[in-house]
Amino acid sequence: MDVPEIKMVVGLGNPGKEYVDTRHNVGFKVIDSLSEALKIDVGKKKFGSCLGTGEFAGKKLILLKPMLFMNCSGQATATAAGFYKLAASDLLVVLDDMALSAGRVRVRMRGSSGGHNGLADVIEKLGTDNIGRLRIGIGQNNEREARDYVLSKPAKAEKPLLDEAIIKARDAVLCWVEYGIRATMNKFNPS
């Protein structure tokens, strides 16, 4: 009997009601969108995370929301990846990015954390930067401290852009699962 290929999508965010609709939690929102679209319940508590498993495109799909706060997401991610014996290429991390304008998405197969502490922790705990990542633009407000900006809720004008980006990111994740990172980059990255 063939064992299906396993892919894991890690959405970064912060646990707690006060963070639910903040810019920093778009990674969680993408996981929630995938959960709804694929009917995968992400309510199971394991590895310091909320987790769900299901299938898509003939592959086992794990949806993971680390619940150890953004900057400590790496341990939960590494523990889950170790448990399922996943290679770095079987992971996709979904996160917010202030360097991208609100609503843009960008997929990369490797690279630095770009100053994102949650991704930096994932890279450190996994011991490699060869991890796929899907960044969702939240824009930048130069008048506020970065921490205050990412932990605040989007302005009314930004909300439709972010809602659209969450759907686009969900579709990019599904493309990644089915066709791989290069095809996803070609289809979803801005030219």
C-alpha positions as CSV (number, residue, x, y, z in Angstrom):
1,M,0.0,0.0,0.0
2,D,1.4,3.4,-1.0
3,V,1.7,6.0,1.7
4,P,0.4,9.3,0.4
5,E,2.7,12.3,0.1
6,I,2.3,14.7,3.1
7,K,2.3,18.5,2.9
8,M,2.0,20.8,5.9
9,V,0.8,24.4,5.8
10,V,1.8,26.5,8.8
11,G,-0.2,29.8,9.3
12,L,1.6,32.2,11.6
13,G,-0.4,34.4,14.1
14,N,-1.0,35.1,17.7
15,P,-3.5,33.2,19.9
16,G,-6.2,35.1,21.8
17,K,-9.3,37.0,21.0
18,E,-7.5,40.3,21.1
19,Y,-5.4,39.3,18.1
20,V,-8.1,37.7,15.9
21,D,-8.6,40.5,13.3
22,T,-5.1,42.0,13.5
23,R,-2.8,42.4,10.5
24,H,-0.4,39.9,12.1
25,N,-2.9,37.1,12.0
26,V,-3.5,36.8,8.3
27,G,-1.6,33.5,8.4
28,F,-4.2,32.1,10.8
29,K,-7.0,33.5,8.5
30,V,-5.6,31.6,5.5
31,I,-5.6,28.4,7.5
32,D,-9.2,29.1,8.6
33,S,-10.1,29.7,4.9
34,L,-8.5,26.4,3.9
35,S,-10.2,24.6,6.8
36,E,-13.6,25.9,5.6
37,A,-13.0,25.2,1.9
38,L,-11.6,21.7,2.5
39,K,-13.8,20.7,5.4
40,I,-10.7,20.1,7.6
41,D,-11.3,20.7,11.3
42,V,-8.3,22.5,12.8
43,G,-9.6,22.1,16.4
44,K,-7.2,19.3,17.5
45,K,-4.7,20.5,20.1
46,K,-1.2,18.9,19.4
47,F,2.4,20.1,19.2
48,G,1.4,23.4,21.0
49,S,-0.8,24.1,18.0
50,C,-4.3,23.8,16.6
51,L,-4.1,21.2,13.9
52,G,-6.2,19.5,11.3
53,T,-5.5,16.8,8.8
54,G,-7.3,15.9,5.6
55,E,-6.7,15.2,1.9
56,F,-6.3,17.3,-1.2
57,A,-5.0,16.4,-4.7
58,G,-4.2,12.8,-3.5
59,K,-2.0,14.1,-0.7
60,K,-2.4,14.2,3.0
61,L,-2.6,17.8,4.1
62,I,-1.8,19.1,7.6
63,L,-3.0,22.6,8.6
64,L,-1.2,24.0,11.6
65,K,-1.7,27.1,13.6
66,P,1.1,27.4,16.3
67,M,-0.4,28.7,19.5
68,L,2.8,29.8,21.2
69,F,2.6,33.4,20.0
70,M,4.2,34.6,16.7
71,N,7.8,34.9,17.8
72,C,7.8,31.3,19.2
73,S,6.2,29.6,16.2
74,G,9.3,27.6,15.3
75,Q,9.1,25.0,18.1
76,A,5.6,23.9,17.3
77,T,6.4,23.8,13.6
78,A,9.6,21.8,14.1
79,T,7.9,19.4,16.4
80,A,5.1,18.7,14.0
81,A,7.5,18.4,11.0
82,G,9.6,16.0,13.0
83,F,6.6,13.9,14.0
84,Y,5.4,13.5,10.4
85,K,9.0,13.1,9.1
86,L,8.6,16.0,6.7
87,A,11.4,17.4,4.5
88,A,11.6,21.2,4.5
89,S,10.2,21.1,0.9
90,D,7.0,19.6,2.3
91,L,6.3,22.8,4.4
92,L,4.8,26.1,3.4
93,V,4.7,28.9,6.0
94,V,2.0,31.6,5.5
95,L,2.7,35.0,7.1
96,D,2.1,38.7,7.0
97,D,4.6,41.1,5.3
98,M,4.9,44.9,5.8
99,A,7.2,45.2,2.8
100,L,4.4,44.2,0.4
101,S,1.5,46.6,-0.2
102,A,-1.8,45.6,1.4
103,G,-3.4,42.7,-0.5
104,R,-0.4,41.5,-2.5
105,V,0.9,37.9,-2.2
106,R,4.3,36.6,-2.9
107,V,5.6,33.0,-2.9
108,R,9.2,32.0,-2.3
109,M,11.0,28.7,-2.0
110,R,13.7,29.9,0.4
111,G,15.4,33.0,1.8
112,S,15.9,35.0,4.9
113,S,13.2,35.9,7.4
114,G,13.0,39.5,6.0
115,G,12.9,40.8,9.6
116,H,9.8,38.7,10.4
117,N,10.4,37.3,13.9
118,G,7.9,34.4,13.5
119,L,9.5,33.2,10.3
120,A,13.0,33.7,11.9
121,D,12.0,31.4,14.7
122,V,10.7,28.8,12.3
123,I,14.0,29.0,10.3
124,E,16.1,28.7,13.4
125,K,14.2,25.7,14.9
126,L,14.1,23.8,11.6
127,G,17.8,24.7,11.0
128,T,17.2,25.8,7.4
129,D,15.9,28.7,5.4
130,N,15.0,26.3,2.5
131,I,11.3,26.5,3.5
132,G,8.6,27.7,1.2
133,R,6.8,30.8,2.3
134,L,3.7,32.7,1.2
135,R,3.8,36.3,2.3
136,I,0.7,38.4,2.4
137,G,1.2,42.1,2.1
138,I,-0.2,44.2,5.0
139,G,1.3,47.5,3.9
140,Q,3.4,49.7,6.1
141,N,2.5,52.7,8.2
142,N,5.7,54.8,8.8
143,E,4.0,56.9,11.5
144,R,3.6,54.0,13.9
145,E,6.0,51.5,15.5
146,A,6.0,48.2,13.5
147,R,4.8,46.3,16.5
148,D,1.8,48.6,17.1
149,Y,1.0,48.5,13.4
150,V,1.0,44.7,12.9
151,L,-1.0,44.2,16.1
152,S,-3.7,46.6,15.1
153,K,-6.7,46.0,13.0
154,P,-6.6,47.0,9.3
155,A,-8.2,50.3,8.3
156,K,-11.6,50.1,6.7
157,A,-10.1,50.7,3.2
158,E,-7.5,47.9,3.7
159,K,-10.0,45.2,4.9
160,P,-11.4,44.3,1.4
161,L,-7.8,44.1,0.1
162,L,-6.8,41.7,2.9
163,D,-9.9,39.7,2.5
164,E,-9.2,39.2,-1.2
165,A,-5.5,38.4,-0.4
166,I,-6.6,35.7,2.0
167,I,-8.6,34.0,-0.7
168,K,-5.8,34.4,-3.2
169,A,-3.3,33.0,-0.6
170,R,-5.7,30.0,0.0
171,D,-5.7,29.4,-3.8
172,A,-1.9,29.6,-3.9
173,V,-1.7,27.0,-1.1
174,L,-3.9,24.7,-3.0
175,C,-1.8,25.2,-6.1
176,W,1.4,24.5,-4.1
177,V,-0.1,21.2,-2.7
178,E,-1.1,20.0,-6.2
179,Y,1.6,21.4,-8.5
180,G,4.6,22.4,-6.3
181,I,6.3,25.7,-5.4
182,R,7.7,26.6,-8.9
183,A,4.3,26.4,-10.5
184,T,2.8,28.4,-7.6
185,M,5.4,31.1,-7.9
186,N,4.8,31.4,-11.7
187,K,1.1,31.7,-11.2
188,F,0.8,33.9,-8.1
189,N,3.8,36.1,-7.9
190,P,3.4,39.6,-9.3
191,S,5.4,40.2,-12.5
